[in-house]
Amino acid sequence: MRFDVHPLQRRFRRALPGRCIGVSLNVCTGKSEWLECFEVPQPFTHRGRTTAMLVFLDTEFTQIQQPDLISVGLVSELGHEFYAELADFPRDRCSEFVGAEVLPLFGRVAGALCGKSELARRLREWFDSLGESVIVIFDYEVDWELLDLAFRFDGGTAPTSIEAPLCLSGLIVTDPMYQEAFKRSLSEAWPRHHALADARAIHAGYRAWRLANAEALHGV
């Protein structure tokens, strides 16, 4: 049986030895039927959970072409949250959109502002505080690349607790159930393009999609 695997999942499968995860669409039947060609994380089961904890990621950055990290938001499936804004990013490289839509949202979280080395330290401490292995879930490749780079701002490395990154496919993030929950998570106080708000929205969207497809995914 042939599966259509997201390019990021193929790349991560090569890059990460051992267990690697992803979601694939069965293209043989022509139906919107989800199957796994390798393990899908089983979220939101707080007792007897057999997979790593899921952590949902979003970042904001200066521009699409040559992105520099400016903020990062992380939300675990159990409600742990992390948010930071960089003080030392190149503001002159920000696109017009970022200047108008992203930067005005800064300053909503007390104590979030920090330098690059401090960010790396805070990130590792936060992941260590979770106390178990994690799978980092995001909806755009650059988010993971910027997080991975941020771990190295002080010369360190990414936490060994990160088992794998998982980029959600377009067929998940455009699913009506995902979209409805994603949008419902946002508010005037926590709007789109704030990294923490978007991480919460990805969490909400993925949960809704996973629950809506529970029967199709059961026992796979």
N, C-alpha and C positions, 0 to 999 in steps of 0.2 A: 504494500500500500504506500502510495506516495503522499508526502506531507509537504505543505508549503510553509517553510520555517522562516521567520523574520530574520533578515540579514544580521541584525545585532545578536540574535540568539546563536546563529552559526558562529559568529566571531567569538562570542564569549565561550561557546562550547569548546572551541579550539584553545582559547587563552587560559581557561581555568581547568586544571586537572581535577579528576574525580567527579563528584556529583555536580551537574549543571542542569538548570531548569528552563522551562519555557512553555509556551502555549502555541499550538499549531492548528491550522484549519484543515480538515479532511476535504481535499479537492476532488476526490474520486466520485463522490455522490452528487456534487454540485449543490449541496444543501448547506445552510448556515449551521453546521453541526460541529461542535468543538470537541476535539480529541487531543490527547497529549502524546507526543512522540517521545518525550522524556518527562520527568516528574514536574507536576504543577504544584505550587505551594498550597497547603491547606490552611487558609487563614481563619481567624475568628473562632477557633476551638481552643478555649483556654485550659481545658483539662485533657490530658492525654494527647497533647499536640505532638505529632511525630516529626514535624519539619521545623526548620528554623523560624524565628520570629520575623515577621514581615515589617520592613521599614520603608515608608513612602517618601520619596525625594522630589524636591523642586528647587531650582536655582533661578536667579536672575543674573543677567550678564550684560556687558556693554553694547554688544552688537552681534548680529548673526555671523558676519564674515570672519571676524577675528575676535571671538568672545573672550572677555576677561571677567572673572567672577566678581559679583558685587554683593550678592546675598545668597543664603542657603537656608532652606527649611526642611525639617525631617519630622515625620510623625510615625510612631510605631503602631501596630495593630492593637496594642494594649493601651494606647493613649499617651505614651511618653512623647515629649516634643522638644525640638531643638530649633533655635533660630539665631542667626547672626548676620550682621551687616559689616562689610569691610570698610574701613576708614581710608585705606590706602590703595584704592583702585584708580585707574586713569580716567578721570571724568571727561577729559577732552576727547576720548574715544567713544563716548556714549552716542548712540544713534538718537535721532530726533524723537523717535518713539519712546525710547528709554527715558530720555530727559523729561518727556511730557507725562508718561503713564506710570513709570516705575519709581523713579527717584522721589516724587512727591509722597509716596507711600512709606518712606523711611521714617524712623523715629517713633514707631507705634509700639515697639517692644523695649521696655527699659533694660539697659545693660547690654543690648545686642551689638553695639558698635565695638569693633576690635580691629587690631592689625592682623597681618597674614600669619605671623608666627603664633599669635594668640589663638587665631581661628583653628589652626592645626591642632593645638593642644586641647582646645575645647571640644573639638570633634572627637578626638580619640578618647577623651574622658567620658563623653556622652555615650559612645558606643560601648566602652568598657562597663559603664554603669548598667547597661541592659542585662548583663550577666549571662548571655547566651549567644549562640551563633545567629546571624541574621541574613536575610535576603533583601537587597535594596531594590525597590521597584520604582520605576520612573516612566515618563511617557515621551522622552526626547533624549537622544543619545548624548548630546552635549551636557546634559545635567550630570550624568555619571562621570564623564570625562573631567568636568570641572571639580566635582567632589573628589575624585581620585587625585587630581593635582593639588587640591587644598590640603590633603593629608601630608603632602610633601613640602609645604611652605616653610617648615622649620627644619628640613632635612630628614624628617622621619618617614614613616611608611604607613600604609593603610592598616587598620586593625585586622588582626588575623581572624577575628570573629565574623568578618564578612565572608560568607560562603560563596555568594554569587550575586552579580547584578542581573536584573531582568527588565528589559524594555518592553512595555506593553505594545502589542501590535495595533495598527490602525483599526483593525476590525473590532478590537475591544473598546478603544477610546471613542469610537464613533457609534457604538451600540447605544440605542435609545435609553436603556436602563442606566448605563454608565453616565451618559450625558445629563440625564435628569438629576441624578444624585450629585454629580459634580457641580452643576449650577445651583442646586438647592443648598449646597454647603457654603456657598459664597454669600456675602452680605455687604452692605454699605460700609460697615466697620472693618470687614475683612474681604476686600475685593480681589478680583482677578489681577494677576501680575504682582501680588505680594507673595514671596516664596513660601511663607508659612501657610497662608490661606490656600495657595494652590496645592501644597503637599496634603493638606487636610482634604481638599476636594478630590485629589487623586485617590486617597484612601477611601473616601465615601463612594466614588465611582466604581472602584475596583470591587469593593464589598458588594455593592448592588449588582454588578455584573456577575460576580461569583455566586451569589445567592440565587439569582435568576436562572443560572445555568447549572445549579447544583445537581439536578437529576441527570443531565447529560454527562456531567463530569464524575458522577458517583461511581466508585469502584474501578476507575481507570488507573 
